[in-house]
Amino acid sequence: MKKLLTMLMVAGIFSLVACGPSEEEKAAAEAEAAAAVNELFDSMEEAIEEETAEVEATEEATEEVVAEEATEEAAAEETHEEEAH
């Protein structure tokens, strides 16, 4: 009896393993995976664009500050030169 039950159990395991996903299920899973990858790449591109915009804004702000400082230094030098004469 044990041999019969063991053989039935082994046959059941083999039948479960043999019953994999159908071709339609495989195609659906592949399409879902491709959509997930595309979504991931799109979100990465958006994040890169946002980061680039932030960096450009920071660079513009820095350039403005440097220009203001240069203008202030030039004005201070002119004032200093006028006081020296």
MOPAC internal coordinates of N, CA, C and O (Angstrom, degrees):
PM7 1SCF
backbone

  N    0.0000 0     0.00 0     0.00 0    0    0    0
  C    1.4374 1     0.00 0     0.00 0    1    0    0
  C    1.5185 1   111.33 1     0.00 0    2    1    0
  O    1.2310 1   121.05 1   140.42 1    3    2    1
  N    1.3398 1   115.60 1   -39.58 1    3    2    1
  C    1.4530 1   119.48 1   179.68 1    5    3    2
  C    1.5225 1   110.99 1   -62.55 1    6    5    3
  O    1.2310 1   120.78 1   140.74 1    7    6    5
  N    1.3260 1   116.11 1   -39.26 1    7    6    5
  C    1.4659 1   119.09 1   179.94 1    9    7    6
  C    1.5142 1   110.66 1   -63.95 1   10    9    7
  O    1.2310 1   120.65 1   140.42 1   11   10    9
  N    1.3272 1   116.36 1   -39.58 1   11   10    9
  C    1.4567 1   120.95 1  -179.96 1   13   11   10
  C    1.5333 1   110.03 1   -64.53 1   14   13   11
  O    1.2310 1   120.41 1   134.02 1   15   14   13
  N    1.3310 1   116.83 1   -45.98 1   15   14   13
  C    1.4668 1   120.52 1   178.90 1   17   15   14
  C    1.5374 1   110.93 1   -63.99 1   18   17   15
  O    1.2310 1   120.50 1   139.78 1   19   18   17
  N    1.3031 1   116.66 1   -40.22 1   19   18   17
  C    1.4666 1   120.59 1   178.78 1   21   19   18
  C    1.5189 1   110.72 1   -63.42 1   22   21   19
  O    1.2310 1   120.53 1   136.83 1   23   22   21
  N    1.3342 1   116.58 1   -43.17 1   23   22   21
  C    1.4638 1   119.92 1   179.65 1   25   23   22
  C    1.5214 1   110.52 1   -66.24 1   26   25   23
  O    1.2310 1   120.22 1   140.23 1   27   26   25
  N    1.3485 1   117.18 1   -39.77 1   27   26   25
  C    1.4595 1   119.91 1   177.17 1   29   27   26
  C    1.5424 1   111.04 1   -64.00 1   30   29   27
  O    1.2310 1   120.59 1   139.87 1   31   30   29
  N    1.3273 1   116.48 1   -40.13 1   31   30   29
  C    1.4645 1   120.63 1   178.95 1   33   31   30
  C    1.5273 1   110.54 1   -64.97 1   34   33   31
  O    1.2310 1   120.15 1   135.86 1   35   34   33
  N    1.3091 1   117.32 1   -44.14 1   35   34   33
  C    1.4643 1   121.07 1   178.36 1   37   35   34
  C    1.5253 1   110.37 1   -63.60 1   38   37   35
  O    1.2310 1   120.21 1   137.75 1   39   38   37
  N    1.3232 1   117.20 1   -42.25 1   39   38   37
  C    1.4651 1   121.18 1   178.19 1   41   39   38
  C    1.5278 1   110.17 1   -64.10 1   42   41   39
  O    1.2310 1   120.27 1   141.57 1   43   42   41
  N    1.3339 1   117.09 1   -38.43 1   43   42   41
  C    1.4600 1   120.77 1   177.54 1   45   43   42
  C    1.5157 1   111.90 1   -64.87 1   46   45   43
  O    1.2310 1   120.48 1   138.26 1   47   46   45
  N    1.3082 1   116.68 1   -41.74 1   47   46   45
  C    1.4731 1   120.82 1   178.35 1   49   47   46
  C    1.5197 1   109.94 1   -63.32 1   50   49   47
  O    1.2310 1   120.66 1   134.07 1   51   50   49
  N    1.3414 1   116.34 1   -45.93 1   51   50   49
  C    1.4726 1   119.35 1   178.94 1   53   51   50
  C    1.5298 1   111.40 1   -61.96 1   54   53   51
  O    1.2310 1   120.45 1   142.51 1   55   54   53
  N    1.3178 1   116.75 1   -37.49 1   55   54   53
  C    1.4670 1   118.71 1  -179.37 1   57   55   54
  C    1.5230 1   110.72 1   -69.40 1   58   57   55
  O    1.2310 1   119.84 1   144.68 1   59   58   57
  N    1.3261 1   117.91 1   -35.32 1   59   58   57
  C    1.4675 1   120.64 1   176.81 1   61   59   58
  C    1.5249 1   111.49 1   -67.11 1   62   61   59
  O    1.2310 1   121.08 1   138.26 1   63   62   61
  N    1.3147 1   115.54 1   -41.74 1   63   62   61
  C    1.4585 1   119.82 1   179.48 1   65   63   62
  C    1.5225 1   110.31 1   -67.48 1   66   65   63
  O    1.2310 1   120.09 1   142.27 1   67   66   65
  N    1.3118 1   117.43 1   -37.73 1   67   66   65
  C    1.4563 1   121.50 1  -178.67 1   69   67   66
  C    1.5251 1   111.58 1   -70.04 1   70   69   67
  O    1.2310 1   120.06 1   155.20 1   71   70   69
  N    1.3206 1   117.50 1   -24.80 1   71   70   69
  C    1.4666 1   121.26 1  -179.27 1   73   71   70
  C    1.5205 1   109.64 1   -87.62 1   74   73   71
  O    1.2310 1   121.03 1  -106.50 1   75   74   73
  N    1.3083 1   115.64 1    73.50 1   75   74   73
  C    1.4567 1   120.43 1   176.87 1   77   75   74
  C    1.5162 1   110.58 1   -82.34 1   78   77   75
  O    1.2310 1   120.53 1     5.25 1   79   78   77
  N    1.3103 1   116.59 1  -174.75 1   79   78   77
  C    1.4647 1   119.68 1   179.52 1   81   79   78
  C    1.5276 1   111.32 1   -67.27 1   82   81   79
  O    1.2310 1   121.20 1   -29.78 1   83   82   81
  N    1.3226 1   115.30 1   150.22 1   83   82   81
  C    1.4650 1   119.72 1   179.83 1   85   83   82
  C    1.5291 1   109.76 1   -75.17 1   86   85   83
  O    1.2310 1   120.87 1    -8.78 1   87   86   85
  N    1.3140 1   115.94 1   171.22 1   87   86   85
  C    1.4697 1   120.75 1   179.48 1   89   87   86
  C    1.5273 1   110.91 1   -60.53 1   90   89   87
  O    1.2310 1   120.64 1   141.53 1   91   90   89
  N    1.3434 1   116.39 1   -38.47 1   91   90   89
  C    1.4591 1   120.58 1   178.70 1   93   91   90
  C    1.5240 1   111.13 1   -64.38 1   94   93   91
  O    1.2310 1   120.79 1   137.72 1   95   94   93
  N    1.3285 1   116.09 1   -42.28 1   95   94   93
  C    1.4575 1   120.07 1   178.57 1   97   95   94
  C    1.5221 1   111.12 1   -65.38 1   98   97   95
  O    1.2310 1   120.72 1   140.43 1   99   98   97
  N    1.3363 1   116.23 1   -39.57 1   99   98   97
  C    1.4673 1   119.80 1   177.39 1  101   99   98
  C    1.5163 1   110.94 1   -63.31 1  102  101   99
  O    1.2310 1   119.98 1   135.62 1  103  102  101
  N    1.3437 1   117.64 1   -44.38 1  103  102  101
  C    1.4616 1   121.68 1   179.56 1  105  103  102
  C    1.5289 1   110.62 1   -63.96 1  106  105  103
  O    1.2310 1   120.51 1   139.54 1  107  106  105
  N    1.3357 1   116.64 1   -40.46 1  107  106  105
  C    1.4605 1   120.13 1   178.72 1  109  107  106
  C    1.5270 1   110.82 1   -64.91 1  110  109  107
  O    1.2310 1   120.30 1   140.06 1  111  110  109
  N    1.3160 1   117.03 1   -39.94 1  111  110  109
  C    1.4617 1   120.80 1   179.01 1  113  111  110
  C    1.5309 1   110.83 1   -66.18 1  114  113  111
  O    1.2310 1   120.44 1   139.38 1  115  114  113
  N    1.3274 1   116.77 1   -40.62 1  115  114  113
  C    1.4620 1   120.23 1   178.18 1  117  115  114
  C    1.5250 1   111.02 1   -65.12 1  118  117  115
  O    1.2310 1   120.57 1   138.56 1  119  118  117
  N    1.3361 1   116.51 1   -41.44 1  119  118  117
  C    1.4698 1   120.32 1   178.67 1  121  119  118
  C    1.5238 1   110.49 1   -64.79 1  122  121  119
  O    1.2310 1   120.19 1   140.41 1  123  122  121
  N    1.3133 1   117.25 1   -39.59 1  123  122  121
  C    1.4610 1   121.31 1   178.50 1  125  123  122
  C    1.5261 1   110.72 1   -65.24 1  126  125  123
  O    1.2310 1   120.46 1   138.55 1  127  126  125
  N    1.3255 1   116.72 1   -41.45 1  127  126  125
  C    1.4555 1   120.55 1   178.30 1  129  127  126
  C    1.5247 1   110.77 1   -64.78 1  130  129  127
  O    1.2310 1   120.22 1   138.05 1  131  130  129
  N    1.3332 1   117.18 1   -41.95 1  131  130  129
  C    1.4663 1   120.74 1   178.90 1  133  131  130
  C    1.5258 1   110.41 1   -64.15 1  134  133  131
  O    1.2310 1   120.20 1   140.17 1  135  134  133
  N    1.3273 1   117.23 1   -39.83 1  135  134  133
  C    1.4687 1   120.57 1   178.03 1  137  135  134
  C    1.5263 1   110.65 1   -64.56 1  138  137  135
  O    1.2310 1   120.26 1   140.36 1  139  138  137
  N    1.3195 1   117.11 1   -39.64 1  139  138  137
  C    1.4626 1   120.72 1   178.76 1  141  139  138
  C    1.5219 1   110.79 1   -64.62 1  142  141  139
  O    1.2310 1   120.47 1   138.91 1  143  142  141
  N    1.3245 1   116.71 1   -41.09 1  143  142  141
  C    1.4691 1   120.63 1   178.91 1  145  143  142
  C    1.5239 1   109.92 1   -65.24 1  146  145  143
  O    1.2310 1   120.06 1   135.85 1  147  146  145
  N    1.3245 1   117.49 1   -44.15 1  147  146  145
  C    1.4571 1   120.45 1   178.85 1  149  147  146
  C    1.5251 1   111.42 1   -62.23 1  150  149  147
  O    1.2310 1   120.45 1   138.92 1  151  150  149
  N    1.3244 1   116.75 1   -41.08 1  151  150  149
  C    1.4634 1   120.85 1   178.37 1  153  151  150
  C    1.5273 1   110.34 1   -63.14 1  154  153  151
  O    1.2310 1   120.70 1   139.54 1  155  154  153
  N    1.3181 1   116.27 1   -40.46 1  155  154  153
  C    1.4550 1   120.86 1   179.04 1  157  155  154
  C    1.5217 1   110.64 1   -63.07 1  158  157  155
  O    1.2310 1   120.08 1   134.02 1  159  158  157
  N    1.3366 1   117.45 1   -45.98 1  159  158  157
  C    1.4495 1   121.05 1   179.54 1  161  159  158
  C    1.5299 1   111.37 1   -64.34 1  162  161  159
  O    1.2310 1   120.50 1   140.36 1  163  162  161
  N    1.3426 1   116.66 1   -39.64 1  163  162  161
  C    1.4639 1   120.13 1   178.39 1  165  163  162
  C    1.5220 1   110.91 1   -62.58 1  166  165  163
  O    1.2310 1   120.58 1   136.17 1  167  166  165
  N    1.3234 1   116.50 1   -43.83 1  167  166  165
  C    1.4640 1   119.48 1   179.94 1  169  167  166
  C    1.5255 1   110.79 1   -66.80 1  170  169  167
  O    1.2310 1   120.16 1   144.94 1  171  170  169
  N    1.3278 1   117.30 1   -35.06 1  171  170  169
  C    1.4686 1   120.10 1   176.80 1  173  171  170
  C    1.5202 1   110.43 1   -66.30 1  174  173  171
  O    1.2310 1   120.00 1   138.11 1  175  174  173
  N    1.3308 1   117.60 1   -41.89 1  175  174  173
  C    1.4563 1   120.83 1   178.89 1  177  175  174
  C    1.5251 1   110.78 1   -63.11 1  178  177  175
  O    1.2310 1   120.20 1   138.66 1  179  178  177
  N    1.3430 1   117.22 1   -41.34 1  179  178  177
  C    1.4558 1   120.52 1   177.81 1  181  179  178
  C    1.5232 1   110.82 1   -62.75 1  182  181  179
  O    1.2310 1   120.63 1   137.86 1  183  182  181
  N    1.3251 1   116.40 1   -42.14 1  183  182  181
  C    1.4574 1   119.91 1   179.81 1  185  183  182
  C    1.5287 1   110.60 1   -64.38 1  186  185  183
  O    1.2310 1   120.35 1   140.60 1  187  186  185
  N    1.3216 1   116.94 1   -39.40 1  187  186  185
  C    1.4610 1   120.54 1   178.68 1  189  187  186
  C    1.5271 1   110.40 1   -65.60 1  190  189  187
  O    1.2310 1   120.39 1   138.48 1  191  190  189
  N    1.3358 1   116.86 1   -41.52 1  191  190  189
  C    1.4612 1   120.17 1   178.57 1  193  191  190
  C    1.5241 1   110.95 1   -63.76 1  194  193  191
  O    1.2310 1   120.18 1   137.57 1  195  194  193
  N    1.3335 1   117.26 1   -42.43 1  195  194  193
  C    1.4611 1   120.68 1   178.22 1  197  195  194
  C    1.5249 1   110.63 1   -62.83 1  198  197  195
  O    1.2310 1   120.56 1   136.53 1  199  198  197
  N    1.3167 1   116.54 1   -43.47 1  199  198  197
  C    1.4660 1   120.66 1  -179.78 1  201  199  198
  C    1.5256 1   110.35 1   -64.20 1  202  201  199
  O    1.2310 1   120.66 1   139.00 1  203  202  201
  N    1.3265 1   116.35 1   -41.00 1  203  202  201
  C    1.4560 1   120.51 1   178.70 1  205  203  202
  C    1.5254 1   110.38 1   -63.13 1  206  205  203
  O    1.2310 1   120.09 1   138.50 1  207  206  205
  N    1.3170 1   117.43 1   -41.50 1  207  206  205
  C    1.4608 1   121.17 1   178.58 1  209  207  206
  C    1.5261 1   110.58 1   -63.43 1  210  209  207
  O    1.2310 1   120.45 1   139.12 1  211  210  209
  N    1.3249 1   116.74 1   -40.88 1  211  210  209
  C    1.4644 1   120.24 1   178.16 1  213  211  210
  C    1.5219 1   111.13 1   -64.15 1  214  213  211
  O    1.2310 1   120.37 1   137.78 1  215  214  213
  N    1.3217 1   116.90 1   -42.22 1  215  214  213
  C    1.4669 1   120.80 1   179.42 1  217  215  214
  C    1.5208 1   110.15 1   -63.98 1  218  217  215
  O    1.2310 1   120.37 1   136.61 1  219  218  217
  N    1.3330 1   116.91 1   -43.39 1  219  218  217
  C    1.4603 1   120.09 1   179.49 1  221  219  218
  C    1.5269 1   110.61 1   -63.41 1  222  221  219
  O    1.2310 1   120.14 1   139.31 1  223  222  221
  N    1.3243 1   117.34 1   -40.69 1  223  222  221
  C    1.4604 1   120.78 1   178.57 1  225  223  222
  C    1.5228 1   110.30 1   -63.97 1  226  225  223
  O    1.2310 1   120.45 1   139.19 1  227  226  225
  N    1.3152 1   116.74 1   -40.81 1  227  226  225
  C    1.4593 1   120.57 1   178.03 1  229  227  226
  C    1.5204 1   111.09 1   -64.92 1  230  229  227
  O    1.2310 1   120.39 1   138.30 1  231  230  229
  N    1.3266 1   116.87 1   -41.70 1  231  230  229
  C    1.4545 1   120.46 1   178.45 1  233  231  230
  C    1.5243 1   111.12 1   -63.23 1  234  233  231
  O    1.2310 1   120.24 1   138.49 1  235  234  233
  N    1.3398 1   117.15 1   -41.51 1  235  234  233
  C    1.4618 1   120.62 1   178.52 1  237  235  234
  C    1.5195 1   110.41 1   -63.99 1  238  237  235
  O    1.2310 1   120.06 1   137.74 1  239  238  237
  N    1.3190 1   117.48 1   -42.26 1  239  238  237
  C    1.4574 1   121.21 1   179.04 1  241  239  238
  C    1.5257 1   110.61 1   -63.92 1  242  241  239
  O    1.2310 1   120.87 1   139.81 1  243  242  241
  N    1.3197 1   115.95 1   -40.19 1  243  242  241
  C    1.4580 1   120.26 1   178.86 1  245  243  242
  C    1.5200 1   110.40 1   -64.98 1  246  245  243
  O    1.2310 1   120.22 1   137.35 1  247  246  245
  N    1.3185 1   117.18 1   -42.65 1  247  246  245
  C    1.4572 1   120.64 1   178.23 1  249  247  246
  C    1.5197 1   111.07 1   -61.88 1  250  249  247
  O    1.2310 1   119.80 1   140.58 1  251  250  249
  N    1.3359 1   117.99 1   -39.42 1  251  250  249
  C    1.4507 1   121.48 1   178.13 1  253  251  250
  C    1.5200 1   110.88 1   -64.24 1  254  253  251
  O    1.2310 1   120.23 1   137.11 1  255  254  253
  N    1.3296 1   117.16 1   -42.89 1  255  254  253
  C    1.4595 1   121.18 1   179.47 1  257  255  254
  C    1.5222 1   110.00 1   -63.75 1  258  257  255
  O    1.2310 1   120.35 1   136.94 1  259  258  257
  N    1.3250 1   116.93 1   -43.06 1  259  258  257
  C    1.4648 1   120.84 1   179.91 1  261  259  258
  C    1.5301 1   109.73 1   -63.65 1  262  261  259
  O    1.2310 1   120.38 1   138.37 1  263  262  261
  N    1.3200 1   116.87 1   -41.63 1  263  262  261
  C    1.4651 1   120.37 1   179.23 1  265  263  262
  C    1.5253 1   110.57 1   -64.53 1  266  265  263
  O    1.2310 1   120.05 1   138.63 1  267  266  265
  N    1.3357 1   117.51 1   -41.37 1  267  266  265
  C    1.4597 1   120.92 1   177.91 1  269  267  266
  C    1.5236 1   110.86 1   -63.47 1  270  269  267
  O    1.2310 1   120.52 1   136.94 1  271  270  269
  N    1.3317 1   116.61 1   -43.06 1  271  270  269
  C    1.4551 1   120.18 1   179.21 1  273  271  270
  C    1.5227 1   110.76 1   -63.44 1  274  273  271
  O    1.2310 1   120.57 1   139.63 1  275  274  273
  N    1.3277 1   116.52 1   -40.37 1  275  274  273
  C    1.4618 1   119.78 1   178.69 1  277  275  274
  C    1.5213 1   110.20 1   -64.35 1  278  277  275
  O    1.2310 1   119.77 1   140.24 1  279  278  277
  N    1.3138 1   118.04 1   -39.76 1  279  278  277
  C    1.4634 1   122.00 1   177.94 1  281  279  278
  C    1.5192 1   110.35 1   -64.98 1  282  281  279
  O    1.2310 1   120.67 1   136.94 1  283  282  281
  N    1.3251 1   116.32 1   -43.06 1  283  282  281
  C    1.4675 1   120.12 1   178.30 1  285  283  282
  C    1.5185 1   111.04 1   -63.94 1  286  285  283
  O    1.2310 1   119.74 1   139.19 1  287  286  285
  N    1.3280 1   118.10 1   -40.81 1  287  286  285
  C    1.4633 1   121.75 1   178.99 1  289  287  286
  C    1.5216 1   110.59 1   -64.81 1  290  289  287
  O    1.2310 1   120.68 1   138.80 1  291  290  289
  N    1.3290 1   116.31 1   -41.20 1  291  290  289
  C    1.4597 1   119.95 1   179.15 1  293  291  290
  C    1.5253 1   109.97 1   -64.63 1  294  293  291
  O    1.2310 1   120.08 1   138.59 1  295  294  293
  N    1.3085 1   117.45 1   -41.41 1  295  294  293
  C    1.4681 1   120.78 1   178.19 1  297  295  294
  C    1.5161 1   110.70 1   -65.50 1  298  297  295
  O    1.2310 1   120.31 1   140.35 1  299  298  297
  N    1.3198 1   117.02 1   -39.65 1  299  298  297
  C    1.4616 1   120.71 1   178.59 1  301  299  298
  C    1.5256 1   110.74 1   -65.10 1  302  301  299
  O    1.2310 1   119.94 1   140.05 1  303  302  301
  N    1.3194 1   117.72 1   -39.95 1  303  302  301
  C    1.4638 1   121.24 1   178.82 1  305  303  302
  C    1.5215 1   110.52 1   -65.38 1  306  305  303
  O    1.2310 1   120.17 1   138.76 1  307  306  305
  N    1.3251 1   117.29 1   -41.24 1  307  306  305
  C    1.4639 1   120.56 1   178.36 1  309  307  306
  C    1.5205 1   110.29 1   -62.76 1  310  309  307
  O    1.2310 1   120.66 1   137.77 1  311  310  309
  N    1.3325 1   116.34 1   -42.23 1  311  310  309
  C    1.4578 1   120.50 1   178.50 1  313  311  310
  C    1.5267 1   109.91 1   -64.21 1  314  313  311
  O    1.2310 1   120.72 1   139.40 1  315  314  313
  N    1.3033 1   116.23 1   -40.60 1  315  314  313
  C    1.4716 1   121.45 1  -179.29 1  317  315  314
  C    1.5174 1   109.67 1   -65.86 1  318  317  315
  O    1.2310 1   119.85 1   138.04 1  319  318  317
  N    1.3270 1   117.89 1   -41.96 1  319  318  317
  C    1.4667 1   122.34 1   179.82 1  321  319  318
  C    1.5203 1   109.97 1   -66.26 1  322  321  319
  O    1.2310 1   119.97 1   140.12 1  323  322  321
  N    1.3450 1   117.66 1   -39.88 1  323  322  321
  C    1.4555 1   120.52 1   179.20 1  325  323  322
  C    1.5201 1   110.52 1   -65.56 1  326  325  323
  O    1.2310 1   120.18 1   142.99 1  327  326  325
  N    1.3221 1   117.26 1   -37.01 1  327  326  325
  C    1.4729 1   120.52 1   178.34 1  329  327  326
  C    1.5141 1   110.56 1   -69.80 1  330  329  327
  O    1.2310 1   120.14 1   147.81 1  331  330  329
  N    1.3214 1   117.35 1   -32.19 1  331  330  329
  C    1.4596 1   120.54 1  -178.53 1  333  331  330
  C    1.5281 1   110.82 1   -71.37 1  334  333  331
  O    1.2310 1   118.62 1   150.24 1  335  334  333
  N    1.3255 1   120.23 1   -29.76 1  335  334  333
  C    1.4697 1   122.81 1  -178.67 1  337  335  334
  C    1.4412 1   109.55 1   -84.71 1  338  337  335
  O    1.2310 1   120.10 1   180.00 1  339  338  337

